[in-house]
C-alpha cells in the first residue's frame, strides 16, 4: 500500500502518487472487474528499486535530507552496527 510505504520512507502519499504518475514508481492495480475503485499494490522489486535509486542515485543527498531526523539517526546506527559486525 502506498500509505504504508509513505510511512516507512517518511514521505507523503501525495509524493508517492506523483512518483507513480511520473513513472518513477511502479504499482499494480488489483481492481476487480466489477469495481470502480483502484487497489494499488507495490511489488517488492519496485519498492527495492525505488529505495536503491534514492540511496545510490544522483538524488541520494536530497532523498536522505528529506527523511525524518529519527529515521536518519536509526540508519546511522544500523550502518555503524553493520560495520562492526553487530546486528542492530
C-alpha positions as CSV (number, residue, x, y, z in Angstrom):
1,X,0.0,0.0,0.0
2,X,1.2,3.5,-0.8
3,X,0.3,4.7,2.7
4,X,2.5,2.0,4.3
5,X,5.4,2.8,2.1
6,X,5.0,6.6,2.7
7,X,5.1,6.0,6.4
8,X,8.2,3.8,6.2
9,X,10.0,6.3,4.0
10,X,8.8,9.4,5.8
11,X,7.2,10.9,2.7
12,X,3.6,11.8,1.9
13,X,1.2,9.6,0.0
14,X,0.8,12.5,-2.4
15,X,4.6,12.4,-3.1
16,X,4.4,8.7,-4.0
17,X,1.3,9.3,-6.2
18,X,3.3,11.9,-8.1
19,X,6.1,9.4,-8.5
20,X,3.6,6.8,-9.9
21,X,2.2,9.5,-12.3
22,X,5.8,10.3,-13.5
23,X,6.6,6.5,-13.9
24,X,9.3,6.6,-11.3
25,X,7.4,4.1,-9.1
26,X,5.7,1.0,-10.5
27,X,2.4,-0.2,-8.9
28,X,0.0,-3.0,-9.7
29,X,-3.7,-2.3,-9.8
30,X,-5.6,-5.2,-8.3
31,X,-9.0,-3.7,-9.1
32,X,-11.6,-6.3,-9.8
33,X,-13.7,-6.3,-13.0
34,X,-16.8,-5.1,-11.1
35,X,-15.0,-2.5,-9.0
36,X,-14.7,1.2,-10.0
37,X,-12.1,1.9,-7.3
38,X,-8.4,1.2,-7.9
39,X,-6.5,-1.0,-5.4
40,X,-2.8,-0.3,-5.9
41,X,-0.1,-2.5,-4.5
42,X,3.7,-2.0,-4.8
43,X,5.7,-5.1,-5.9
44,X,8.6,-5.8,-3.7
45,X,11.0,-5.4,-6.6
46,X,9.6,-1.9,-7.3
47,X,10.0,-0.9,-3.7
48,X,13.6,-2.1,-3.6
49,X,14.5,-0.4,-6.9
50,X,12.8,2.9,-5.8
51,X,14.8,2.9,-2.5
52,X,18.1,1.9,-4.1
53,X,17.7,4.6,-6.8
54,X,17.4,7.2,-4.0
55,X,20.2,5.8,-1.9
56,X,22.7,5.3,-4.7
57,X,21.5,7.5,-7.5
58,X,22.3,11.1,-8.1
59,X,19.4,12.3,-5.9
60,X,20.8,10.5,-2.9
61,X,21.7,13.6,-0.8
62,X,18.3,15.2,-1.5
63,X,16.5,12.0,-0.6
64,X,18.4,11.4,2.6
65,X,18.0,15.0,3.7
66,X,14.2,14.7,3.2
67,X,14.0,11.7,5.6
68,X,12.9,12.5,9.2
69,X,15.8,13.0,11.6
70,X,14.9,10.0,13.8
71,X,15.0,7.7,10.7
72,X,18.3,9.1,9.6
73,X,19.7,8.5,13.1
74,X,18.4,4.9,13.0
75,X,20.1,4.4,9.6
76,X,23.4,5.7,11.0
77,X,23.2,3.4,14.0
78,X,22.4,0.4,11.7
79,X,25.3,1.3,9.4
80,X,27.8,1.5,12.3
81,X,26.5,-1.8,13.8
82,X,26.9,-3.5,10.4
83,X,30.5,-2.2,10.1
84,X,31.3,-3.7,13.5
85,X,29.6,-7.0,12.6
86,X,26.7,-6.5,15.1
87,X,23.1,-6.8,14.4
88,X,21.1,-3.6,15.2
